């Protein structure tokens, strides 16, 4: 059963949202991904958000651009954590999305990652779930250790070949 819902307002968000899915897959977390426009399909959206808890979701990752209402509206309806991913936009570079998601009114929080921060949204969802899942916590620790090893390898290569040949 999916523990994380990944929802985006448009298929143009897929390159960013797929990064969240990739991380969840790598960590062994079940998820469900869909496309719903909060503005163009309000009834479909409300049904999704109202039934997310009963379908087993513990976290929703919602990506949106421009007006970016999808994450905030999920948070208004879904009683558990919502992680918003602001999408880069051509008109304002994603700042419009970022401000729409982080400037939530008191009482309706949305955890927000960087513009186009799909991977971090997946990691944050996994970390939330790991508070009650020791096995997942272990996989997250191994993931972090591997990140450190990758940096060490890059430092070794730089030392070996010098910055001009890196």
N, C-alpha and C positions, 0 to 999 in steps of 0.2 A: 504494500500500500504506500502510495506517495506521501512523504512527510513535508515536502516543499512544493508549493505551487509557483510556477514561473509564468508570469503573464506580461504581455507586451501589447501596446496599442496598435502596432503596425508591423508588417513583416520586414520593413526597413530597419527595425530594431534587432533583427535576428543575429547579425554578426556580434553584437555586444551581448545579447542575452544568451547566446550559445556558449559564451565563455563561462557563465554561471553554471550552465548544465554540464559543461566539460569538467569543472571542478567537482561538482556533486558526484558525477559518475566516477571520477578518479578516487573519491573518498568513500564510495559505496553507499551514497544516500539516494534513495528513491525520490523522484520528482515527477511532476506532470507539467507540461508546457503547453500554452495556448496563446492565441491572439484574440483580444477583445478590445474594442474601442468603447471607452466609457461614454464618449460623446455621441457616437453613431449607433451604438447598441446598448442603451441604458438598461433595458430589461434583461438582456443577456448578462451584462456586467453585474447587476444587482443579484441575480440568481447565482452567479459564480461566487461572489463575495459572501453571500448569505449561507451557502452550502459548503464553503471551504472547510470549516471546522468539522462538520459532520462527515466529510469525506476523508478526514484524517490529517489534513494539513496542520502543521505546527508553526510554519513560517511561510509567508508569501514574499517572493521577490517580484517587484513590479517595475518595469521600465517604461519611461514615457519621455516624450520630447515636447517642446514648446509650452503649451499651457500645463502639461504634465499633471493632470488631475488623477490619473489612474492609481498611483501609490497612495495618495492621501485619501481617496475614496475607499480604497481597500482597507486602510487603517480605521476609517470611520465605521466600517461594518464588521470586519474580521477582528476578533478579540485578542489575537495573539500577534507576535511581532511581524511587522512589514518592513521590508528593506526596499528603498527606492533607488533606482538607477536613473539619473538624469542623462538623457541622450544629447550628444552633440547636435547642434542645429546650424544650418547655414546662415541664418539671419543674425543670431546673437551668440553663436559658438557654444551653446549649451548652458549659458548663464541663466537664460530664461527658464529652462528646465530645472536647473539646480535650485534657483530661488523658489520656484513653485513647489518643489518637494521639501526643502528644508524649512520653509517658513510656515510650518503647520501651527494651527492654534493650540493653545494649552489644552491638554487632555487627549490630544490625538497625535501621538508621536509617530514619526516615520524615521527609522534609521536610514541614513543616506550615505552612499558611497560617492566616489569621484565621478565626474562626467565620463561616461562610457566605462565605468568600473565594474563590468560584469564579473570578472574573476573574483574581485574582493567581495562582491555580493554573495557569490557562492560560498566563499570561505566564511563569511560572517554567518550565513544561514547554518553552515555545518558547525560552527563554534557555538551557536545558540543551542542546537540539538545536542551537542557534546556535553552540555551541562548535566544531562541525565543519561548519557550513553558512553560508558568507559571505553568500549571498543572503538567508537568513532573518535574519542579523545586521543587514543593511541595512534590512530591513522593521521590525525591532525599533527601530532607531535612529530611523527615520521616525515610528514610533508614539510614541516618547518625545518627539520634537520637537513633534508635534501636541498632545500633552498640555500642553506648555509654552505653546503658542499659545492653547489654550483658557483657561488661567489668565490670560494677558495680556489677552485679550478681556474677561474678567470684571472684571479690575482697571480697565480702561478704562471699562467701563460704570458701575462704582461711582463712579469719578471724575466721570463725566458727570452722573449722576442723583442721587448722594448715597445714603447708606445708608438713609434713610427711604423712598426711592422705588425702591430696588433690587428 
